[in-house]
Amino acid sequence: MKGRRLTRIDMATTKGTDHEFLEYVVKSIVDHPEDVKVDRKVDEMGVLLSLKVNAQDMGQVVGRQGATAKSIRSLLRIVGIKNNARVNLKIEEPEGSTHVPRARKEESEY
């Protein structure tokens, strides 16, 4: 199994598991589960799941210092391994988000 190249058929068969798993986990932790949308794309690099949530729920999905997002990605990687697919997660910035990029260290010292 090690070193085996993933095929589109392998990656396509994970749809029932990776897509539904991500939806279930995210809907369980947000305040607006009706706004959770997951898009799935398969290419030669693997499976890409794009997650959209309500702007008010971004903090819950990302977590403190990105810990929740990192955990979700780890779990998705495990789901992918079980189904012979490489699964990646992209969390899309919602419209109306209040995210402010952090200032670089050099700028904040002066």
C-alpha distances in whole Angstrom, upper triangle without the diagonal:
4,6,5,9,10,13,16,16,13,15,18,17,17,21,22,20,20,24,25,24,25,29,29,29,31,34,34,35,37,41,40,38,39,39,35,33,29,29,25,24,21,21,18,18,17,19,22,24,28,30,34,36,40,41,42,39,37,38,37,33,33,35,36,35,32,31,30,29,26,25,25,22,20,20,19,16,15,16,14,11,11,12,9,12,14,17,21,24,27,30,33,37,39,43,45,43,45,42,44,42,43,45,44,46,48,50,50,52,55
4,5,9,11,14,17,18,15,16,20,19,19,22,24,22,21,25,27,25,26,29,30,29,31,34,34,35,37,41,41,38,40,39,35,33,30,29,25,24,21,21,18,17,16,19,22,24,28,30,33,36,39,40,42,38,36,37,36,32,32,33,35,33,30,29,29,27,25,24,24,21,19,20,19,16,15,16,14,11,13,13,10,13,13,17,20,23,26,29,32,36,38,42,44,42,44,41,42,40,41,43,42,43,45,47,47,49,52
4,6,9,12,16,17,14,16,19,19,19,22,25,23,22,25,27,26,26,30,31,30,32,35,35,36,38,41,41,38,40,39,35,33,29,28,25,23,20,19,16,15,15,18,21,24,27,29,33,36,39,40,42,39,36,37,36,33,32,34,35,33,31,30,30,28,25,25,25,22,20,21,20,16,17,18,15,12,15,15,11,12,13,17,19,23,26,29,32,35,38,41,44,41,43,40,42,39,40,42,41,42,44,46,47,48,51
4,6,9,13,13,11,13,16,16,17,20,22,21,20,23,25,25,25,29,30,29,31,34,34,35,37,41,40,37,38,38,34,32,28,26,23,21,18,17,14,14,13,16,20,22,26,28,32,35,39,40,42,38,36,38,36,33,33,34,36,35,32,31,30,28,26,26,25,22,21,21,19,16,16,17,14,12,13,12,9,11,12,16,19,22,25,29,31,35,37,40,43,41,43,41,42,40,41,43,42,44,46,48,48,50,53
4,6,10,11,10,11,14,15,15,18,21,20,19,22,24,24,24,27,29,29,30,33,34,35,36,40,39,36,37,36,32,30,26,24,20,18,15,13,10,11,11,14,17,20,24,26,30,33,37,38,40,37,35,36,35,32,31,34,36,34,31,30,30,27,25,26,24,21,21,21,19,16,17,17,13,12,14,13,9,9,11,14,17,21,23,27,29,32,35,38,41,39,41,39,40,38,40,42,41,42,45,46,47,49,52
4,7,8,6,7,10,11,12,15,17,17,16,18,21,21,21,24,26,26,27,29,31,32,33,36,35,33,33,32,29,26,22,21,17,15,11,11,8,9,8,11,14,17,20,23,27,30,34,35,37,34,32,34,33,29,29,32,34,32,29,29,28,25,24,24,22,19,19,19,16,14,15,14,11,10,12,10,6,6,8,11,14,18,21,24,26,30,32,35,38,36,39,36,38,37,38,41,40,42,44,45,46,48,51
4,5,5,6,9,10,12,14,17,17,16,18,21,21,22,24,26,27,28,30,32,33,34,37,36,33,33,32,29,26,22,20,16,14,10,9,8,10,9,11,15,17,21,24,27,30,34,36,38,35,33,35,34,30,31,33,36,35,31,31,30,27,26,26,24,21,21,21,18,16,18,16,13,13,14,11,9,8,10,13,16,19,21,25,27,30,32,35,38,37,40,38,40,38,40,42,42,44,46,47,48,50,53
4,5,5,6,9,10,12,15,15,15,16,19,20,20,22,24,25,26,28,30,31,32,35,33,30,30,29,26,23,19,17,13,11,7,7,7,10,8,9,13,15,18,21,25,28,31,33,36,33,31,34,33,29,30,32,35,34,30,31,29,26,26,26,23,21,22,21,18,17,18,16,13,14,15,12,10,9,11,12,15,18,20,23,25,28,30,33,36,35,38,36,38,37,39,42,41,44,46,46,47,50,52
4,5,5,6,9,11,13,14,15,16,18,19,20,22,24,25,26,28,30,31,32,35,34,31,31,30,27,24,20,18,14,13,10,11,11,13,11,11,15,17,20,23,26,29,33,35,37,34,33,35,34,30,31,34,37,36,32,32,30,27,27,27,24,22,23,21,18,18,18,16,13,14,14,11,10,10,12,14,17,20,22,25,27,30,32,35,38,37,40,38,41,39,41,44,44,46,49,49,50,53,55
4,6,5,7,10,12,12,12,15,17,17,18,21,22,23,24,26,28,29,31,34,33,29,30,29,26,23,20,18,14,13,10,11,11,12,10,10,14,16,19,22,25,28,32,34,36,32,31,33,32,28,29,31,34,33,30,29,27,25,24,24,21,19,19,18,15,14,15,12,10,11,11,7,6,6,10,12,15,18,21,24,26,30,31,34,37,36,39,37,39,38,40,43,42,45,47,48,48,51,53
4,5,6,8,11,11,10,12,14,15,16,18,20,20,22,24,25,27,28,31,30,26,27,26,23,20,16,15,11,10,7,9,9,10,7,6,10,12,16,18,22,24,28,30,32,29,28,30,29,25,26,28,31,30,27,26,25,22,22,21,19,17,17,16,13,12,14,11,8,10,11,7,7,5,7,8,12,14,17,20,22,26,27,30,34,32,35,33,36,34,36,39,39,41,44,44,45,48,50
4,6,6,9,10,10,11,14,15,16,17,19,21,22,23,25,27,28,31,29,26,26,25,22,19,15,13,10,9,7,10,11,12,9,8,11,12,16,18,21,24,28,30,32,29,28,31,29,26,27,30,33,32,28,28,26,24,24,23,20,19,20,18,15,15,16,13,11,13,13,10,10,9,11,11,14,16,18,21,22,26,27,30,33,32,35,34,37,36,38,41,41,44,46,46,47,50,52
4,6,7,8,10,11,13,14,15,17,18,20,21,23,24,26,28,30,29,26,26,26,22,20,17,15,12,12,11,13,14,15,12,11,14,14,18,20,23,25,29,31,33,30,29,31,30,26,28,30,33,33,29,29,26,24,24,23,20,19,19,18,14,15,15,12,10,12,11,8,9,9,12,12,15,17,20,22,24,28,29,32,35,34,37,36,38,38,40,43,43,45,48,48,49,51,54
4,6,5,6,8,10,10,12,14,15,16,18,20,21,23,24,27,26,23,23,23,20,18,14,14,11,11,10,13,15,14,11,9,12,12,15,17,20,22,26,28,30,27,26,28,26,23,24,26,29,29,26,25,22,20,20,19,16,15,16,14,11,12,12,8,7,10,9,6,8,7,10,9,13,14,17,19,22,25,26,30,33,31,34,33,35,35,37,40,40,42,45,45,45,48,51
4,5,6,6,8,10,11,12,14,15,16,18,20,22,22,25,24,20,20,20,17,15,11,11,8,10,10,13,16,16,12,9,11,10,13,15,18,20,23,26,28,25,24,27,25,21,23,26,29,29,25,25,22,20,21,20,17,16,17,15,12,14,14,11,10,13,13,10,12,10,12,10,13,14,16,18,20,23,24,27,30,29,32,31,34,34,36,39,40,42,45,45,45,48,50
4,6,6,6,8,10,11,12,14,16,16,18,21,22,24,23,19,19,20,17,15,12,13,11,13,13,17,19,19,15,13,14,13,15,16,19,20,24,27,28,25,25,27,25,22,24,26,30,30,26,26,23,21,22,20,17,17,18,15,13,15,15,11,11,14,13,11,14,13,15,13,15,16,18,20,22,25,25,28,31,30,33,32,35,35,38,41,42,44,47,47,47,50,52
4,6,5,6,8,10,10,12,14,15,16,19,20,23,22,19,20,20,17,16,13,14,12,14,14,17,19,18,15,12,13,12,15,15,18,20,23,26,27,23,23,25,23,20,22,24,27,27,24,23,20,18,19,17,14,14,15,12,9,12,11,7,9,12,10,9,12,11,13,11,14,14,17,18,21,24,25,28,31,29,32,31,34,34,36,39,40,42,45,45,45,47,50
4,6,5,6,9,10,11,12,14,15,17,18,22,21,18,19,19,15,13,10,11,9,12,12,15,17,16,12,9,10,8,12,12,15,17,21,23,24,21,20,22,20,17,19,21,24,24,20,20,17,15,16,14,11,11,12,10,7,9,10,6,7,11,10,9,12,10,10,8,10,10,13,15,18,21,22,25,28,26,29,28,31,30,32,35,36,38,41,41,41,44,46
4,6,5,6,9,10,11,12,14,16,17,20,18,15,16,15,12,10,7,8,7,10,12,15,18,17,14,10,10,7,10,10,13,15,18,21,22,19,19,21,19,16,18,21,24,25,21,21,18,16,17,16,12,13,15,12,9,12,13,10,11,14,14,13,15,13,13,10,11,10,13,14,16,19,19,23,25,24,27,26,29,29,32,35,36,38,41,41,41,44,46
4,6,5,6,9,10,10,12,15,16,18,17,13,14,15,12,11,9,11,11,14,16,19,22,21,17,14,14,11,13,12,14,15,18,21,22,19,19,22,19,16,19,21,25,26,22,21,18,17,18,17,13,14,16,13,11,14,14,11,13,16,15,14,17,15,16,13,14,13,16,16,18,21,21,24,26,25,28,28,31,31,33,37,38,40,43,43,42,45,48
4,5,5,6,9,10,11,13,15,18,17,14,16,16,13,13,11,13,12,16,17,20,22,20,17,14,14,11,13,12,15,15,19,21,22,18,18,20,17,14,17,19,22,23,19,18,15,14,15,13,10,11,12,9,8,12,11,8,11,14,13,13,16,15,15,12,13,12,15,15,18,21,21,25,27,25,28,27,30,30,32,35,36,38,41,41,41,43,46
4,5,5,6,8,10,11,12,16,15,12,14,14,10,10,8,11,11,14,16,19,21,19,16,13,12,9,10,9,11,12,15,18,19,15,15,17,14,11,14,16,19,20,16,16,13,11,13,12,8,9,11,9,7,11,12,10,12,15,15,15,17,15,14,11,11,9,12,11,14,17,18,21,23,21,24,23,26,26,28,32,33,35,38,38,37,40,43
4,6,5,6,8,10,11,14,12,9,10,11,7,8,7,10,11,15,17,21,24,22,19,15,14,10,11,9,10,10,14,17,17,14,15,17,14,12,15,17,21,22,18,18,14,13,16,14,11,13,15,13,11,15,16,13,15,18,18,18,20,18,18,14,14,12,13,13,14,17,17,20,22,21,23,23,26,27,29,33,34,37,40,39,38,42,44
4,6,5,6,9,11,13,13,9,12,13,10,11,11,14,15,19,20,24,26,25,21,18,17,14,14,12,14,13,16,18,18,15,16,18,14,13,16,17,21,22,19,18,14,14,16,14,11,14,15,12,12,16,16,13,16,19,18,18,21,20,19,16,17,15,16,15,18,20,20,23,24,23,25,25,28,29,31,35,36,38,41,41,40,43,46
4,6,5,7,9,12,13,10,13,14,11,12,12,15,16,19,21,24,26,24,21,18,17,13,14,12,13,12,15,17,17,13,14,15,12,10,13,14,17,19,16,14,11,11,13,11,8,11,13,10,10,14,14,13,15,18,18,18,21,19,19,15,15,13,15,14,17,19,19,22,23,22,24,23,26,27,28,32,33,35,38,38,37,40,42
4,5,5,6,10,10,8,11,10,7,10,10,14,15,19,21,24,26,24,21,18,16,13,12,9,10,9,11,14,13,10,11,12,9,7,10,12,16,17,14,14,10,10,13,12,9,12,14,12,12,16,16,15,17,20,20,21,23,21,20,16,15,12,13,11,13,15,15,18,20,18,20,19,23,24,25,29,31,33,36,36,34,37,40
4,6,6,8,8,5,8,9,7,10,11,15,17,20,23,26,29,27,24,20,19,15,14,11,11,9,11,14,13,10,12,14,11,10,13,15,18,20,18,17,13,14,17,15,12,15,17,15,15,19,19,18,20,23,23,23,25,23,23,19,18,15,16,14,16,17,16,19,20,19,21,21,25,26,28,32,34,36,39,38,37,40,42
4,6,8,10,7,11,12,10,13,14,18,20,23,25,29,31,29,26,23,21,17,17,14,14,12,14,16,15,11,14,14,11,10,14,14,17,20,18,16,13,14,16,14,12,16,17,15,16,19,19,18,21,23,23,23,26,25,24,20,20,17,18,16,18,19,19,22,23,21,23,23,26,27,29,33,34,36,40,39,37,40,43
4,7,9,8,12,12,11,14,15,19,21,24,26,29,31,29,26,23,21,18,17,14,14,11,12,14,12,9,11,11,7,7,11,11,14,17,15,14,10,12,14,13,11,15,16,15,16,19,20,19,22,24,24,25,27,25,24,21,20,17,17,15,17,17,17,20,20,18,20,20,23,24,25,29,31,33,36,35,34,37,39
4,6,6,9,9,9,12,14,18,20,24,26,29,32,29,27,24,21,18,16,13,12,8,9,11,9,6,8,9,6,7,11,11,15,17,15,15,12,13,16,15,13,17,19,17,18,21,22,21,23,26,27,27,29,27,26,22,20,17,17,14,15,15,14,17,17,15,17,17,21,23,24,28,30,32,35,34,33,36,38
4,6,9,9,10,14,16,20,23,26,29,32,35,33,30,27,24,21,19,15,14,10,9,11,8,7,10,11,9,10,14,14,17,20,18,18,15,16,20,19,17,20,23,21,22,25,26,25,27,30,30,30,33,31,29,25,24,20,20,17,17,17,15,17,17,16,17,18,22,24,26,29,32,34,37,36,34,37,39
4,5,6,7,11,14,18,21,24,27,30,33,32,29,26,23,19,17,14,11,8,7,10,8,7,11,12,11,11,15,16,19,22,20,20,17,17,21,20,18,21,23,22,22,25,26,25,27,30,30,30,32,30,29,25,23,20,19,16,16,16,13,15,15,15,17,18,22,24,27,30,33,35,38,37,35,39,40
4,5,5,9,12,15,18,22,25,28,31,29,27,23,21,17,16,12,11,8,8,12,11,9,12,14,12,12,15,17,20,22,20,20,17,17,20,19,16,19,21,20,19,23,24,22,24,27,27,27,29,27,26,22,21,18,18,15,16,16,14,17,18,17,20,21,24,26,28,32,34,37,40,38,37,41,43
4,6,8,12,15,18,22,25,28,31,30,27,24,21,18,16,13,11,9,9,13,13,11,14,17,15,14,18,20,23,25,23,23,20,19,23,22,19,21,24,22,21,25,26,24,25,29,29,28,30,28,27,24,23,20,19,17,16,17,14,16,17,18,21,22,26,28,30,34,36,39,42,40,39,43,44
4,6,10,13,16,20,23,26,29,28,26,22,19,16,14,10,8,6,6,9,10,9,11,15,14,13,16,18,22,23,21,22,18,18,21,21,18,20,23,22,20,24,26,24,25,28,28,28,30,27,26,22,21,17,16,14,13,13,11,12,14,14,17,19,22,24,27,30,33,36,38,37,36,40,41
4,7,10,13,17,20,23,26,25,22,19,16,12,11,7,6,5,7,11,12,10,11,14,13,11,14,16,20,21,19,19,16,15,18,18,15,16,20,18,17,20,22,20,21,24,25,24,26,23,22,19,17,14,13,11,11,13,11,14,16,15,18,19,22,24,26,30,32,35,38,36,36,39,41
4,7,10,13,17,20,23,22,20,16,13,10,8,6,5,7,9,13,15,13,13,16,15,13,16,19,22,23,20,21,18,16,19,19,15,16,20,18,16,19,21,19,20,23,24,22,24,21,20,17,16,13,12,10,10,12,11,14,16,16,20,20,23,24,27,31,32,35,38,37,37,40,42
4,7,10,13,17,20,18,16,12,10,6,6,5,6,9,12,15,17,15,14,18,16,13,16,19,22,23,19,20,17,15,17,17,14,14,17,16,13,16,18,16,16,20,20,19,21,18,17,13,12,10,10,10,10,13,13,16,19,18,22,21,24,25,27,31,32,35,38,37,37,40,42
4,7,10,13,17,16,14,10,8,6,5,7,8,12,15,17,20,18,17,20,20,16,18,21,25,25,21,22,20,17,19,19,16,15,19,18,14,17,19,17,16,20,21,19,20,16,16,13,12,10,10,11,11,14,14,17,20,20,23,22,25,26,28,32,33,36,38,38,38,41,43
4,7,10,14,13,10,7,6,5,6,9,12,15,18,21,23,21,20,23,22,18,19,23,26,26,22,23,20,17,19,19,16,15,17,16,13,15,17,15,13,17,18,15,16,13,13,10,10,10,10,12,13,17,17,20,24,23,26,25,28,27,30,33,34,37,39,39,39,42,45
4,7,10,10,8,6,5,7,8,12,14,18,21,23,26,24,22,25,24,21,22,25,28,27,24,25,23,19,20,21,18,16,19,18,15,16,18,16,14,17,19,16,16,12,12,10,10,11,11,14,14,18,19,22,25,25,28,26,29,28,31,34,34,37,39,39,40,43,45
4,7,8,6,5,6,9,11,15,18,21,25,26,29,27,25,28,27,23,24,27,30,29,25,26,24,21,21,22,19,17,19,19,15,15,17,15,12,15,17,14,13,10,10,9,10,12,13,17,18,21,23,25,29,28,31,29,31,30,33,36,36,38,41,41,41,44,47
4,5,5,7,8,12,14,17,20,24,27,29,31,29,27,30,29,25,26,29,31,30,26,27,26,23,23,24,21,18,20,21,17,16,19,17,14,16,18,16,14,11,10,11,12,14,15,18,19,23,25,27,30,29,32,30,32,31,33,35,35,38,40,40,41,44,46
4,6,8,11,14,17,20,23,27,30,31,34,32,29,32,31,28,27,30,33,31,27,28,27,24,23,25,22,19,21,21,18,16,19,18,14,16,18,16,13,11,10,12,13,16,17,21,22,25,27,30,33,32,35,32,34,32,34,36,36,38,40,41,42,44,47
4,7,9,12,15,18,21,25,28,29,32,29,27,29,28,25,24,27,29,27,24,25,24,21,20,21,19,16,17,19,15,14,17,16,13,14,17,15,13,9,7,9,10,13,14,18,19,23,25,28,31,30,32,29,31,29,31,33,32,35,37,38,39,41,43
4,7,10,13,16,20,23,26,28,30,27,25,27,27,23,23,26,28,26,23,23,22,19,18,19,17,14,15,16,12,11,14,13,9,11,14,12,10,6,5,6,8,11,13,17,18,22,24,27,30,29,31,29,31,29,31,34,33,36,38,39,39,42,44
4,7,10,13,16,19,23,25,27,24,22,25,24,20,20,23,26,25,21,22,20,17,17,18,15,12,14,14,10,10,13,11,9,12,14,11,11,7,6,5,6,9,11,14,16,20,22,25,28,26,29,27,29,28,30,33,33,35,38,38,39,42,44
4,6,10,13,16,20,21,24,21,19,22,21,17,18,21,24,23,19,20,18,15,15,16,14,11,14,14,11,11,14,13,11,14,16,14,14,11,9,6,5,6,7,11,12,16,18,21,24,23,25,23,26,25,27,30,30,33,35,35,36,39,41
4,6,10,13,17,18,21,18,16,19,18,14,15,19,22,21,17,18,16,13,14,15,12,10,13,13,10,11,14,13,12,15,17,15,16,12,11,7,6,5,6,8,10,14,15,19,22,20,23,22,24,24,26,29,30,33,35,35,35,38,41
4,7,10,14,15,18,15,14,17,17,13,14,17,21,20,17,18,16,13,15,16,13,12,15,15,12,14,17,16,15,19,20,19,20,16,14,11,9,6,5,6,7,10,12,15,18,17,20,18,21,21,24,27,28,31,33,33,33,36,38
4,7,10,12,14,12,11,14,13,10,11,15,18,18,15,16,14,11,14,15,11,12,15,15,13,15,18,17,17,20,21,20,22,18,17,13,11,7,6,5,6,9,10,13,16,15,18,17,20,20,23,26,27,30,33,32,32,35,38
4,7,9,12,10,9,13,13,10,12,15,19,19,16,18,15,13,16,17,14,15,19,18,16,19,22,20,20,24,25,24,25,22,20,17,14,11,9,6,6,7,7,10,13,12,15,15,18,19,22,26,27,30,33,32,32,35,37
4,6,8,6,7,10,10,8,11,14,17,18,16,17,14,13,16,17,14,16,19,19,18,21,23,21,22,26,27,26,28,25,23,19,17,13,12,8,8,8,7,10,11,10,14,14,18,19,22,25,28,30,33,32,31,35,36
4,5,5,7,10,10,10,12,15,18,19,17,19,16,15,19,20,17,19,23,22,21,24,26,25,26,29,30,30,31,28,27,23,21,17,15,11,10,9,7,9,9,9,12,13,17,19,22,25,28,30,33,31,31,34,36
4,5,6,8,10,10,12,14,16,17,16,18,16,15,19,20,18,20,23,23,23,25,28,27,28,31,32,32,33,30,28,24,21,18,15,12,10,8,5,7,6,5,8,9,13,16,18,22,25,27,30,28,27,31,32
4,6,7,8,10,11,13,15,17,16,18,16,16,19,20,19,21,24,24,23,26,28,28,29,32,33,33,35,32,30,26,23,20,18,14,13,11,9,11,9,8,9,11,14,17,19,23,25,28,31,29,27,31,32
4,6,5,6,9,10,13,15,13,15,12,12,16,16,15,17,20,20,20,23,25,24,25,28,29,29,31,28,26,23,20,17,15,12,12,11,10,12,12,10,11,12,16,18,20,23,26,28,31,30,28,32,34
4,5,5,6,8,11,12,11,13,11,10,14,15,14,15,18,19,18,21,23,23,24,27,28,29,30,27,24,21,18,14,13,9,9,8,8,11,11,8,10,9,13,14,16,20,22,25,28,26,25,29,31
4,6,5,6,8,10,9,11,9,10,13,14,14,16,18,19,19,22,24,24,25,28,29,30,31,28,26,23,20,16,15,12,13,11,12,14,13,10,10,10,13,14,15,19,21,23,26,25,24,27,29
4,6,5,8,11,10,10,8,9,12,12,12,15,17,17,18,20,22,22,24,26,27,28,29,27,25,21,19,16,15,12,14,13,13,16,16,13,14,13,16,18,19,22,25,26,30,29,27,30,32
4,6,9,11,8,9,6,6,10,10,9,11,14,14,14,17,19,19,20,23,24,25,26,23,21,18,15,12,12,9,11,11,12,16,16,13,15,13,17,17,19,22,24,26,29,29,27,31,33
4,7,8,5,7,5,5,8,10,9,11,13,14,15,17,19,20,21,23,25,25,26,24,21,18,15,12,11,8,11,11,13,16,16,13,14,12,14,14,15,19,21,22,26,25,24,27,30
4,6,5,5,5,7,9,10,11,13,14,15,17,19,20,21,23,25,26,27,28,26,23,20,18,15,15,12,15,14,16,19,19,15,15,13,15,16,16,20,21,22,26,26,24,27,29
4,5,6,7,9,10,12,13,15,16,18,19,21,22,24,25,27,28,30,31,29,26,23,20,18,17,15,17,16,18,21,20,17,16,14,15,15,14,18,19,20,23,23,21,24,27
4,6,8,9,9,12,14,14,15,18,19,20,22,24,25,26,28,30,30,27,24,22,19,17,16,15,17,16,18,21,21,17,16,13,14,13,12,15,16,17,21,21,19,21,25
4,6,5,6,9,10,11,12,14,15,16,19,20,21,23,25,26,26,24,21,18,15,13,13,11,14,14,16,20,20,16,16,13,15,14,14,17,18,19,23,23,22,24,27
4,6,5,6,9,10,11,12,14,15,17,19,20,21,23,25,25,23,21,18,16,14,15,13,17,17,19,23,23,19,19,17,18,18,17,21,21,22,26,26,25,27,30
4,5,5,6,9,10,11,12,14,16,17,18,20,21,23,24,22,20,17,15,12,13,12,15,16,17,21,21,18,19,17,19,19,19,23,24,25,29,29,27,30,33
4,5,5,6,9,10,11,12,14,15,16,18,20,21,22,20,17,14,11,9,10,8,12,13,15,19,20,17,18,16,18,18,18,22,23,24,28,28,27,29,32
4,5,5,6,9,10,11,13,14,15,17,19,20,21,18,16,13,11,10,11,11,15,16,19,22,23,20,21,18,20,19,19,23,23,24,27,28,27,29,33
4,5,5,6,9,10,11,13,14,15,17,19,20,18,16,14,12,11,13,13,17,19,21,24,25,22,23,21,23,22,22,26,26,27,31,31,30,32,36
4,5,5,6,9,10,11,12,14,16,17,18,16,14,11,10,8,11,11,15,17,18,22,24,21,22,20,23,23,23,27,27,29,32,33,32,34,37
4,5,5,6,9,10,10,12,14,15,16,14,11,8,7,6,9,10,14,17,19,23,25,22,23,21,23,22,23,26,26,28,31,32,31,34,37
4,5,5,6,9,10,11,13,15,15,14,11,10,9,10,13,14,18,20,23,26,28,25,26,24,26,25,25,28,28,29,33,34,33,35,38
4,5,5,6,9,10,11,13,14,13,12,10,11,11,14,15,19,21,23,27,29,26,28,25,28,27,28,31,31,33,36,37,36,38,41
4,5,5,6,9,10,11,12,10,9,6,7,8,12,13,17,20,22,25,27,25,27,25,28,27,28,31,31,33,36,37,36,39,42
4,5,5,6,9,10,10,8,7,6,7,9,13,15,19,22,24,28,30,27,29,27,29,28,28,32,31,33,36,37,37,39,42
4,5,5,6,9,10,10,9,9,11,13,16,18,22,25,27,31,33,30,32,30,32,31,31,35,34,36,39,40,39,41,45
4,6,5,7,9,8,9,8,11,12,16,18,21,24,26,30,32,30,32,30,33,32,33,36,36,38,41,42,41,44,47
4,5,5,6,5,5,5,9,11,15,18,21,24,26,30,32,30,32,30,33,31,33,36,36,37,40,41,41,43,46
4,5,5,6,7,8,12,14,18,21,24,27,29,33,35,33,35,33,35,34,34,37,37,38,41,42,42,44,47
4,6,8,10,11,14,17,20,23,26,29,31,35,37,35,37,35,37,36,37,40,40,41,45,45,45,47,50
4,6,9,10,14,16,20,22,25,29,30,34,36,34,37,35,37,36,38,41,41,42,45,46,46,48,51
4,7,10,13,16,20,23,25,29,31,34,37,35,38,35,38,36,37,40,40,42,44,45,45,48,51
4,6,10,13,16,19,22,26,28,31,34,32,34,32,34,33,34,37,37,39,41,42,43,45,48
4,7,10,13,17,19,23,25,29,31,29,32,29,31,29,31,34,33,35,38,39,39,41,44
4,7,10,13,16,20,22,25,28,26,28,26,28,27,28,32,31,33,36,37,37,40,42
4,7,10,13,16,19,22,25,23,25,22,25,23,25,28,28,30,33,33,33,36,39
4,6,10,13,15,19,21,19,21,19,22,21,22,26,26,28,31,31,31,34,37
4,6,10,12,16,18,16,18,16,19,18,20,23,24,27,29,29,29,32,34
4,7,9,13,15,13,15,13,16,16,18,22,23,25,28,28,28,31,33
4,6,9,12,10,13,12,15,15,18,21,23,26,28,27,27,31,33
4,7,9,7,10,9,11,12,15,19,21,24,26,25,25,28,30
4,6,6,9,10,13,15,18,21,24,27,29,27,27,31,32
4,5,9,10,13,15,19,22,24,28,30,27,27,31,32
4,6,9,12,15,18,20,24,27,29,26,26,30,30
4,6,9,12,15,18,21,24,26,24,23,27,28
4,6,10,12,15,18,21,23,21,20,24,25
4,6,9,12,15,18,21,19,18,21,23
4,6,9,12,15,17,15,14,18,19
4,6,9,12,14,13,13,16,18
4,6,9,12,10,9,13,15
4,6,8,6,6,10,11
4,6,5,6,9,11
4,5,5,6,9
4,6,6,7
4,6,6
4,6
4
